[in-house]
Amino acid sequence: MNSIYDKYFVEQNCPVCGSNERKLQHKNILHTCFVLEKAKIDVKNEEAMSDIVKCLHCHHSYLSRIIKEEYINKYYSEANSEYYDAVKQNPYDRRPLDTKRFGDLILEKCPSAKNVLEIGSGLGHLLNDLSLKGLDCYGVEPSPLASEFSRKTFNLNVVTSMLNEKTFENKKFDIILIMDVVEHVANINELMKLVKHYLAKNGRLVVLTGNNNSLYAKLCGKKWLYYFSWEHISFFNKSSTKFLFNKHALQLEHFIKTQHSGTFYENMRMVFYTIFCMCRNFFGVRKQVYYYMAFDHFFAIGKNDD
């Protein structure tokens, strides 16, 4: 890479185990998002291809080249994630039924919990659901737009910041939620150290993220939608999640396959639509740049062994 790319991008080793031993999984991913533009990075997506590679040690998949921390952190805290562009005029819950479903599942698996911390709490819809169910709720969210909305709309205790050891001093939590967040994090082991700092004895860490080992993700190959944003730099599966949990003395209690949003029938319809799009691609009728998501997420719940 020349100097202009070296200014904005960095090659990464496996973010889970640190190994540089890897194999190519998908070559030349063309990101279709507006992250570079919003982050004021003077490079076009077409000029900054990156590969999806798989670690030979812990079997974690990750983006080989990522945006440097100083630029991506500024993007999250000042420009706001591009996710919020779609809802900033009307910050509604885009998946209310799933919010309730997720909240019910969390309480079912963590029945004795009294309080919860969500890292990357977004607009606060899930925390609000858990608050209405009786939990004492806290959140940390770098987006000023999202965190302010959650405070004003739901009266939640949400701090506008990246999490650190002083964010909630002398506080321990029965549940820590990381929902649709781990795929964004380069220093995942530093985040896990913070989780351990805040997690109560016998507390639970609950993670929701994309499953790149799902049948649907395998069907989509390099056209899986999850690969098409510069925000997504880490792609988990059961093996890499268990490795990460074990590394930080968390026992993987539950690994639950699920969909990101929508009903079973809506996800089935998306599967059939994806197959239809693949046929159009094959016969040259229409070029589908990427395929959407269906049945390609998981919940991982880890118990604090310390």
Buried (B, 14 or more C-beta within 10 A) or exposed (E): EEEEBEEBBEEBBBBBBEEEEBEEBBEEBBBEBBBBBBBEBEBEBEEBEBBBBBBEBBBBBBBBBBBBEEBBBEBBBEBBBBBBEEBEEEBEBEBEEBBBBBBEBBBEBBEEBEBBBBBBBBBBBBBBBBBEBEBBBBBBBBBEBBBBBBBEEBEBBBBBEBBEEEBBEEEBBBBBBBBBBBBBBBEBBEBBEBBBBBBBEEBBBBBBBBBBBBEBBEBBEBBBBBBBBBBBBBBBBBBBBBBBBBBBEBEBBBBEBBBBBBEEEEBBEBBEEBEEBBEEBEEEEEEBEBBBBBBBBBBBBBBBEE
